[in-house]
Amino acid sequence: MDKKNALRAGALAAGTTLMMLLMSSPALALTRDDGDDPGPGLSIAETLGLYVAAPLVIFGVIAGLVMVLDKSHKHV
């Protein structure tokens, strides 16, 4: 009986998701809005630096500060 309820719930969720996707309208990203003035695109190096390297550096700085400024010294 549990398997039947799980199957019914899965089918309902899948059906609802499918209907939402079919009923949604496209984003119309090719149509410019009034006052829309996009800047130049990013190069591959700029994109990797902004979305990969910068977060890793920030994470490293925060982790380093936490380790250096840790006040809970362990006594052996």
MMTF fields as JSON, N, C-alpha, C and O atoms, coordinates in Angstrom:
{
  "mmtfVersion": "1.0.0",
  "mmtfProducer": "UNKNOWN",
  "numBonds": 303,
  "numAtoms": 304,
  "numGroups": 76,
  "numChains": 1,
  "numModels": 1,
  "chainsPerModel": [1],
  "groupsPerChain": [76],
  "chainIdList": ["A"],
  "bondAtomList": [4, 2, 8, 6, 12, 10, 16, 14, 20, 18, 24, 22, 28, 26, 32, 30, 36, 34, 40, 38, 44, 42, 48, 46, 52, 50, 56, 54, 60, 58, 64, 62, 68, 66, 72, 70, 76, 74, 80, 78, 84, 82, 88, 86, 92, 90, 96, 94, 100, 98, 104, 102, 108, 106, 112, 110, 116, 114, 120, 118, 124, 122, 128, 126, 132, 130, 136, 134, 140, 138, 144, 142, 148, 146, 152, 150, 156, 154, 160, 158, 164, 162, 168, 166, 172, 170, 176, 174, 180, 178, 184, 182, 188, 186, 192, 190, 196, 194, 200, 198, 204, 202, 208, 206, 212, 210, 216, 214, 220, 218, 224, 222, 228, 226, 232, 230, 236, 234, 240, 238, 244, 242, 248, 246, 252, 250, 256, 254, 260, 258, 264, 262, 268, 266, 272, 270, 276, 274, 280, 278, 284, 282, 288, 286, 292, 290, 296, 294, 300, 298],
  "bondOrderList": [1, 1, 1, 1, 1, 1, 1, 1, 1, 1, 1, 1, 1, 1, 1, 1, 1, 1, 1, 1, 1, 1, 1, 1, 1, 1, 1, 1, 1, 1, 1, 1, 1, 1, 1, 1, 1, 1, 1, 1, 1, 1, 1, 1, 1, 1, 1, 1, 1, 1, 1, 1, 1, 1, 1, 1, 1, 1, 1, 1, 1, 1, 1, 1, 1, 1, 1, 1, 1, 1, 1, 1, 1, 1, 1],
  "groupList": [{"groupName": "MET", "atomNameList": ["N", "CA", "C", "O"], "elementList": ["N", "C", "C", "O"], "formalChargeList": [0, 0, 0, 0], "bondAtomList": [1, 0, 2, 1, 3, 2], "bondOrderList": [1, 1, 2], "singleLetterCode": "M", "chemCompType": "L-PEPTIDE LINKING"}, {"groupName": "ASP", "atomNameList": ["N", "CA", "C", "O"], "elementList": ["N", "C", "C", "O"], "formalChargeList": [0, 0, 0, 0], "bondAtomList": [1, 0, 2, 1, 3, 2], "bondOrderList": [1, 1, 2], "singleLetterCode": "D", "chemCompType": "L-PEPTIDE LINKING"}, {"groupName": "LYS", "atomNameList": ["N", "CA", "C", "O"], "elementList": ["N", "C", "C", "O"], "formalChargeList": [0, 0, 0, 0], "bondAtomList": [1, 0, 2, 1, 3, 2], "bondOrderList": [1, 1, 2], "singleLetterCode": "K", "chemCompType": "L-PEPTIDE LINKING"}, {"groupName": "ASN", "atomNameList": ["N", "CA", "C", "O"], "elementList": ["N", "C", "C", "O"], "formalChargeList": [0, 0, 0, 0], "bondAtomList": [1, 0, 2, 1, 3, 2], "bondOrderList": [1, 1, 2], "singleLetterCode": "N", "chemCompType": "L-PEPTIDE LINKING"}, {"groupName": "ALA", "atomNameList": ["N", "CA", "C", "O"], "elementList": ["N", "C", "C", "O"], "formalChargeList": [0, 0, 0, 0], "bondAtomList": [1, 0, 2, 1, 3, 2], "bondOrderList": [1, 1, 2], "singleLetterCode": "A", "chemCompType": "L-PEPTIDE LINKING"}, {"groupName": "LEU", "atomNameList": ["N", "CA", "C", "O"], "elementList": ["N", "C", "C", "O"], "formalChargeList": [0, 0, 0, 0], "bondAtomList": [1, 0, 2, 1, 3, 2], "bondOrderList": [1, 1, 2], "singleLetterCode": "L", "chemCompType": "L-PEPTIDE LINKING"}, {"groupName": "ARG", "atomNameList": ["N", "CA", "C", "O"], "elementList": ["N", "C", "C", "O"], "formalChargeList": [0, 0, 0, 0], "bondAtomList": [1, 0, 2, 1, 3, 2], "bondOrderList": [1, 1, 2], "singleLetterCode": "R", "chemCompType": "L-PEPTIDE LINKING"}, {"groupName": "GLY", "atomNameList": ["N", "CA", "C", "O"], "elementList": ["N", "C", "C", "O"], "formalChargeList": [0, 0, 0, 0], "bondAtomList": [1, 0, 2, 1, 3, 2], "bondOrderList": [1, 1, 2], "singleLetterCode": "G", "chemCompType": "PEPTIDE LINKING"}, {"groupName": "THR", "atomNameList": ["N", "CA", "C", "O"], "elementList": ["N", "C", "C", "O"], "formalChargeList": [0, 0, 0, 0], "bondAtomList": [1, 0, 2, 1, 3, 2], "bondOrderList": [1, 1, 2], "singleLetterCode": "T", "chemCompType": "L-PEPTIDE LINKING"}, {"groupName": "SER", "atomNameList": ["N", "CA", "C", "O"], "elementList": ["N", "C", "C", "O"], "formalChargeList": [0, 0, 0, 0], "bondAtomList": [1, 0, 2, 1, 3, 2], "bondOrderList": [1, 1, 2], "singleLetterCode": "S", "chemCompType": "L-PEPTIDE LINKING"}, {"groupName": "PRO", "atomNameList": ["N", "CA", "C", "O"], "elementList": ["N", "C", "C", "O"], "formalChargeList": [0, 0, 0, 0], "bondAtomList": [1, 0, 2, 1, 3, 2], "bondOrderList": [1, 1, 2], "singleLetterCode": "P", "chemCompType": "L-PEPTIDE LINKING"}, {"groupName": "ILE", "atomNameList": ["N", "CA", "C", "O"], "elementList": ["N", "C", "C", "O"], "formalChargeList": [0, 0, 0, 0], "bondAtomList": [1, 0, 2, 1, 3, 2], "bondOrderList": [1, 1, 2], "singleLetterCode": "I", "chemCompType": "L-PEPTIDE LINKING"}, {"groupName": "GLU", "atomNameList": ["N", "CA", "C", "O"], "elementList": ["N", "C", "C", "O"], "formalChargeList": [0, 0, 0, 0], "bondAtomList": [1, 0, 2, 1, 3, 2], "bondOrderList": [1, 1, 2], "singleLetterCode": "E", "chemCompType": "L-PEPTIDE LINKING"}, {"groupName": "TYR", "atomNameList": ["N", "CA", "C", "O"], "elementList": ["N", "C", "C", "O"], "formalChargeList": [0, 0, 0, 0], "bondAtomList": [1, 0, 2, 1, 3, 2], "bondOrderList": [1, 1, 2], "singleLetterCode": "Y", "chemCompType": "L-PEPTIDE LINKING"}, {"groupName": "VAL", "atomNameList": ["N", "CA", "C", "O"], "elementList": ["N", "C", "C", "O"], "formalChargeList": [0, 0, 0, 0], "bondAtomList": [1, 0, 2, 1, 3, 2], "bondOrderList": [1, 1, 2], "singleLetterCode": "V", "chemCompType": "L-PEPTIDE LINKING"}, {"groupName": "PHE", "atomNameList": ["N", "CA", "C", "O"], "elementList": ["N", "C", "C", "O"], "formalChargeList": [0, 0, 0, 0], "bondAtomList": [1, 0, 2, 1, 3, 2], "bondOrderList": [1, 1, 2], "singleLetterCode": "F", "chemCompType": "L-PEPTIDE LINKING"}, {"groupName": "HIS", "atomNameList": ["N", "CA", "C", "O"], "elementList": ["N", "C", "C", "O"], "formalChargeList": [0, 0, 0, 0], "bondAtomList": [1, 0, 2, 1, 3, 2], "bondOrderList": [1, 1, 2], "singleLetterCode": "H", "chemCompType": "L-PEPTIDE LINKING"}],
  "groupTypeList": [0, 1, 2, 2, 3, 4, 5, 6, 4, 7, 4, 5, 4, 4, 7, 8, 8, 5, 0, 0, 5, 5, 0, 9, 9, 10, 4, 5, 4, 5, 8, 6, 1, 1, 7, 1, 1, 10, 7, 10, 7, 5, 9, 11, 4, 12, 8, 5, 7, 5, 13, 14, 4, 4, 10, 5, 14, 11, 15, 7, 14, 11, 4, 7, 5, 14, 0, 14, 5, 1, 2, 9, 16, 2, 16, 14],
  "groupIdList": [1, 2, 3, 4, 5, 6, 7, 8, 9, 10, 11, 12, 13, 14, 15, 16, 17, 18, 19, 20, 21, 22, 23, 24, 25, 26, 27, 28, 29, 30, 31, 32, 33, 34, 35, 36, 37, 38, 39, 40, 41, 42, 43, 44, 45, 46, 47, 48, 49, 50, 51, 52, 53, 54, 55, 56, 57, 58, 59, 60, 61, 62, 63, 64, 65, 66, 67, 68, 69, 70, 71, 72, 73, 74, 75, 76],
  "secStructList": [7, 2, 2, 2, 2, 2, 2, 2, 2, 2, 2, 2, 2, 2, 2, 2, 2, 2, 2, 2, 2, 2, 2, 1, 7, 7, 7, 7, 6, 6, 1, 7, 7, 6, 6, 7, 7, 7, 7, 7, 7, 7, 7, 2, 2, 2, 2, 2, 0, 0, 0, 0, 0, 2, 2, 2, 2, 2, 2, 2, 2, 2, 2, 2, 2, 2, 2, 2, 6, 7, 7, 7, 7, 7, 7, 7],
  "xCoordList": [0.825, 0.0, 0.87, 0.523, 1.991, 2.894, 3.475, 3.617, 3.809, 4.384, 3.394, 3.781, 2.133, 1.1, 0.946, 0.797, 0.982, 0.889, 2.103, 1.974, 3.281, 4.497, 4.459, 4.869, 3.974, 3.856, 2.849, 3.081, 1.736, 0.726, 1.278, 1.039, 2.012, 2.59, 3.639, 3.712, 4.446, 5.449, 4.816, 5.28, 3.754, 3.062, 2.411, 2.428, 1.846, 1.23, 2.282, 2.064, 3.414, 4.492, 5.034, 5.264, 5.239, 5.746, 4.734, 5.109, 3.48, 2.443, 2.333, 2.194, 2.396, 2.328, 3.522, 3.365, 4.703, 5.905, 5.811, 6.157, 5.349, 5.208, 4.209, 4.465, 3.09, 2.09, 2.628, 2.354, 3.376, 3.962, 4.941, 4.973, 5.744, 6.701, 5.999, 6.423, 4.931, 4.216, 3.429, 3.264, 2.946, 2.128, 2.948, 2.435, 4.204, 5.015, 5.409, 5.627, 5.495, 5.864, 7.379, 8.044, 7.928, 9.373, 9.813, 9.006, 11.076, 11.602, 11.699, 11.829, 11.639, 11.754, 13.041, 13.021, 14.136, 15.413, 15.945, 16.819, 15.439, 15.936, 15.294, 15.799, 14.187, 13.503, 14.095, 14.106, 14.585, 15.169, 14.072, 13.073, 14.27, 13.361, 13.782, 14.919, 12.873, 13.216, 14.26, 14.108, 15.308, 16.363, 17.381, 18.298, 17.241, 18.182, 19.492, 19.511, 20.588, 21.892, 22.925, 23.664, 22.988, 23.931, 25.373, 25.669, 26.24, 27.655, 28.314, 27.659, 29.615, 30.333, 30.386, 30.356, 30.464, 30.52, 31.861, 32.838, 31.895, 33.132, 33.897, 33.302, 35.221, 36.034, 36.029, 35.532, 36.578, 36.629, 37.476, 37.113, 38.593, 39.462, 38.764, 38.865, 38.058, 37.335, 36.227, 36.01, 35.533, 34.455, 34.994, 34.452, 36.067, 36.657, 37.211, 37.081, 37.817, 38.34, 37.235, 37.37, 36.137, 35.046, 34.24, 33.856, 33.981, 33.079, 33.775, 33.121, 35.074, 35.8, 36.916, 36.938, 37.836, 39.017, 38.662, 39.123, 37.851, 37.524, 36.831, 37.225, 35.813, 35.221, 36.214, 36.169, 37.111, 38.11, 39.074, 39.444, 39.477, 40.384, 39.68, 40.261, 38.44, 37.688, 37.503, 37.656, 37.175, 37.039, 38.356, 38.367, 39.462, 40.773, 41.123, 41.658, 40.823, 41.106, 40.269, 40.793, 38.992, 38.121, 38.564, 38.634, 38.865, 39.315, 40.635, 40.831, 41.539, 42.817, 42.633, 43.273, 41.769, 41.516, 40.892, 41.233, 39.995, 39.375, 40.421, 40.42, 41.315, 42.341, 43.344, 43.751, 43.741, 44.733, 44.143, 44.806, 42.906, 42.298, 41.505, 40.765, 41.654, 40.944, 41.443, 42.643, 40.518, 40.89, 40.847, 41.318, 40.304, 40.187, 41.459, 41.533, 42.461, 43.715, 43.526, 42.958, 44.0, 43.857, 45.089, 46.215, 44.857, 45.957, 46.092, 45.11, 47.323, 47.564, 47.906, 48.142],
  "yCoordList": [-1.195, 0.0, 1.261, 2.254, 1.222, 2.374, 2.68, 3.844, 1.63, 1.794, 2.481, 3.295, 2.15, 2.731, 4.229, 5.022, 4.61, 6.027, 6.807, 7.942, 6.198, 6.858, 7.045, 8.089, 6.049, 6.146, 7.226, 7.997, 7.275, 8.292, 9.691, 10.607, 9.868, 11.174, 11.578, 12.743, 10.625, 10.914, 11.3, 12.221, 10.596, 10.917, 12.292, 13.042, 12.624, 13.938, 15.04, 16.058, 14.842, 15.845, 16.007, 17.131, 14.901, 14.971, 15.652, 16.467, 15.331, 15.955, 17.449, 18.24, 17.826, 19.247, 20.002, 21.095, 19.425, 20.059, 20.197, 21.242, 19.158, 19.195, 20.263, 21.003, 20.357, 21.367, 22.781, 23.679, 22.985, 24.307, 24.676, 25.827, 23.717, 23.999, 24.296, 25.175, 23.567, 23.776, 25.082, 25.693, 25.514, 26.72, 27.999, 29.088, 27.884, 29.088, 29.659, 28.923, 30.969, 31.62, 31.782, 31.796, 31.901, 32.083, 33.428, 34.343, 33.527, 34.723, 35.912, 37.049, 35.676, 36.745, 37.545, 38.775, 36.845, 37.489, 38.276, 39.127, 38.011, 38.726, 40.093, 40.934, 40.321, 41.607, 42.569, 42.289, 43.695, 44.702, 45.539, 45.876, 45.866, 46.754, 48.2, 48.464, 49.128, 50.545, 50.891, 50.539, 51.573, 51.972, 50.881, 51.068, 49.749, 48.649, 48.99, 49.251, 48.989, 49.327, 48.337, 48.666, 47.131, 46.136, 46.532, 47.118, 46.208, 46.493, 45.412, 44.476, 45.547, 44.525, 43.21, 43.208, 42.108, 40.796, 40.549, 41.251, 39.553, 39.183, 38.159, 37.326, 38.235, 37.215, 35.957, 35.975, 34.879, 33.624, 33.798, 33.303, 34.493, 34.704, 35.547, 35.256, 36.589, 37.425, 36.638, 36.785, 35.809, 35.003, 34.015, 33.89, 33.312, 32.359, 33.071, 32.571, 34.217, 34.972, 35.435, 35.368, 35.908, 36.454, 35.378, 35.553, 34.264, 33.262, 32.028, 31.205, 31.875, 30.723, 31.182, 30.82, 31.979, 32.358, 33.266, 33.034, 34.293, 35.23, 34.536, 34.778, 33.682, 32.994, 32.084, 31.983, 31.42, 30.57, 31.39, 30.981, 32.538, 33.415, 33.939, 33.946, 34.373, 34.878, 33.779, 34.025, 32.563, 31.433, 31.173, 30.951, 31.2, 30.97, 32.022, 31.697, 33.279, 34.357, 34.176, 34.3, 33.888, 33.709, 32.498, 32.573, 31.377, 30.179, 30.448, 30.014, 31.159, 31.491, 32.372, 32.147, 33.373, 34.25, 33.472, 33.7, 32.572, 31.77, 30.904, 30.788, 30.294, 29.433, 30.244, 29.816, 31.4, 32.221, 32.842, 32.897, 33.308, 34.019, 33.108, 33.592, 31.793, 30.844, 30.96, 30.86, 31.173, 31.373, 30.079, 30.061, 29.023, 27.779, 26.956, 26.054, 27.276, 26.54, 25.199, 25.135, 24.152, 22.82, 22.521, 22.531, 22.254, 21.902, 20.39, 19.676, 19.905, 18.451, 17.971, 16.779],
  "zCoordList": [0.0, 0.0, 0.0, -0.64, 0.711, 0.771, -0.603, -0.977, -1.357, -2.683, -3.619, -4.457, -3.471, -4.312, -4.038, -4.968, -2.765, -2.407, -2.891, -3.35, -2.789, -3.262, -4.769, -5.277, -5.483, -6.93, -7.316, -8.248, -6.598, -6.869, -6.603, -7.391, -5.508, -5.193, -6.225, -6.615, -6.667, -7.687, -9.007, -9.679, -9.383, -10.629, -10.549, -11.525, -9.411, -9.225, -9.31, -9.967, -8.651, -8.685, -10.101, -10.549, -10.81, -12.178, -13.09, -13.932, -12.932, -13.743, -13.49, -14.423, -12.228, -11.881, -12.459, -13.003, -12.343, -12.887, -14.395, -14.947, -15.061, -16.513, -16.933, -17.884, -16.251, -16.589, -16.359, -17.155, -15.298, -15.034, -16.132, -16.568, -16.589, -17.654, -18.972, -19.722, -19.254, -20.509, -20.515, -21.57, -19.374, -19.308, -19.182, -19.442, -18.79, -18.611, -19.961, -20.924, -20.018, -21.279, -21.354, -20.318, -22.538, -22.658, -22.085, -21.922, -21.791, -21.136, -22.081, -21.626, -23.37, -24.359, -24.153, -24.122, -24.017, -23.723, -24.913, -24.744, -26.111, -27.283, -27.442, -28.185, -26.751, -26.84, -25.829, -24.63, -26.306, -25.418, -24.765, -25.4, -23.501, -22.802, -23.039, -23.432, -22.802, -22.912, -21.859, -20.689, -22.269, -21.343, -21.092, -20.293, -21.755, -21.575, -22.269, -23.472, -21.517, -22.078, -21.542, -20.613, -22.109, -21.587, -21.887, -22.928, -20.976, -21.161, -21.988, -22.446, -22.176, -22.944, -22.163, -20.933, -22.882, -22.245, -21.573, -21.833, -20.714, -20.031, -20.863, -21.546, -20.795, -21.448, -20.581, -19.455, -21.106, -20.347, -19.092, -18.025, -19.212, -18.047, -16.989, -15.797, -17.416, -16.452, -15.767, -14.564, -16.523, -15.952, -14.927, -13.829, -15.294, -14.349, -13.113, -11.996, -13.312, -12.173, -11.249, -10.028, -11.83, -11.027, -10.314, -9.158, -10.997, -10.439, -9.874, -9.234, -10.09, -9.548, -8.611, -7.434, -9.142, -8.356, -7.179, -6.062, -7.415, -6.334, -5.15, -4.009, -5.373, -4.219, -3.487, -2.261, -4.23, -3.577, -2.733, -1.632, -3.243, -2.484, -1.238, -0.153, -1.387, -0.228, 0.808, 2.004, 0.359, 1.276, 2.001, 3.212, 1.265, 1.878, 2.917, 3.977, 2.619, 3.569, 4.832, 5.939, 4.684, 5.849, 6.662, 7.888, 5.994, 6.715, 7.424, 8.559, 6.764, 7.397, 8.614, 9.642, 8.518, 9.67, 10.823, 11.984, 10.513, 11.576, 12.264, 13.489, 11.487, 12.097, 12.914, 13.994, 12.413, 13.113, 14.373, 15.409, 14.289, 15.422, 16.353, 17.21, 16.193, 17.047, 18.479, 18.735, 19.411, 20.819, 21.634, 22.771, 21.091, 21.861, 21.71, 20.876, 22.527, 22.489, 23.198, 24.288, 22.576, 23.154, 23.994, 23.497, 25.272, 26.176, 26.229, 26.429, 26.046, 26.036, 27.41, 27.606]
}
